[in-house]
Amino acid sequence: MKKVLYSVTMMFIFMFILTGCAKCISTETSTVQVKIIDEYHRAAYTTMHYSPATKTMLPQSHSAVYRITVEYNSVEYNISGSNTYNKYSDKIGEYVDGILETKKYDDGTVRYNIVDLE
């Protein structure tokens, strides 16, 4: 009897949790002016990692990082990628065109995200 009561209780809890998720009803993109406020670059590198299974040192590679930080409506967004970094890394303080993605949800919320630079 306890198992049945526990199962029914868990079913009701999951039912309320899953029905509370907002669903995206529309996605729009537009071009807006964003300000480039920072750039960051870290070159690729390799470190050595000790493996207790083989009792040896193994190389571990770390990828390069290319990031441009932009500001739109007092919110900072990070745009990654070497092409974007190479194009905009010397334009700190300048305004450029960015692609704004606007998502509207069925519960009335709206979320904004800068997804790329033109």
N, C-alpha and C positions, 0 to 999 in steps of 0.2 A: 504494500500500500504506500509506503514511503517513497518507493521508486516512482510510482505513478504520479504521486503528488509533486515530487521533484521534477519529473519530466514535464508535467503540465505547467508548472511555474516557470521553468526555463523556456518553454515554448512561448509563453506570454511575454517574457522579457525580451527574447529575440524578435518577436513580432513588433514590439514597440520600438526597439532599436533600429530595425531595418526600415520601418516605415518613416522614420524621421530624417532620412537622407534626402537632401535636395537634389533635384535633377536639373541639368542644364537644358534650357528650352531654346536658347539662341546664342550664337556666337557671331560677333561682328568684328571686322578689322578696319582701322582707319589710320591715316598718317597724321602724326602730331609732332610738334617741336619738343625735343628733349635736350637737356644740357649735359654734356660730358663732364663728369666731375672727377674721375680717377681712372687709372689704368694699372694693370698688374700683370707681370710676366714672370714665370719661373721655368727655367730650362729643365729639360728631361735629365734625370740622373739615376744612378744605380747604387744600391746599398747591398751590403752582405747580410744575410740572415742565417742564423744557426739552425740546422735541422736536427733535432734530437734523434729522429728515426735513423738517419744515415750517419749521424755524428760528423757532419761536414758543414762547411759554410757554402751557402747557395746565393747566387746573385738575385736581387729583386729589383725590377725596373719600375720607375715612376715616370708617368707621362708628363709632358710639358703642360703648363697652364697659361692660357691667354684669356684675359678678362678685361672688359671695359665696363665701368660703372656709370650709369646715367641717372638723371633725376627728372621726374615728371610729377607735377602736383605735390611736391615736397616728399615724394617717396623714391627711394633708390632701387634701381633694378640692375642686375648683372647680366651682361651679354657675353657669352663665351665663344671662342673660335679664333684661329690664327688669322684668317682673312679679315675679320672685323677688327682685331687688334692692330694688324698692320695698317689698316686704312685710317683708324681713328686715334691711335695712341698719341699722336702729336697735336691733337685738337682739344686738349683739356681746357675747359672754360667756354668753349664754343657751343652754339646751338646747331643741332642737325635734325634731320627727319628720322623719326622712329615709327615703328609699326605697333600700334596699340591694339591689343585684343580685348574686347569687352564681352564677358560672359554673363548672361542673365539666367537666373534660376527660378524654379517654380515657387519658391517660398518668398520671392521678392528681392532677394539679394542680388547685387551686381558686383562683379570682380573685374579688376583691370590688371593687365600685365603687358609690359613692353617686351615683345618677343624677338625683335630684330631691329637693325638699323639699315637705312637705305643708303 
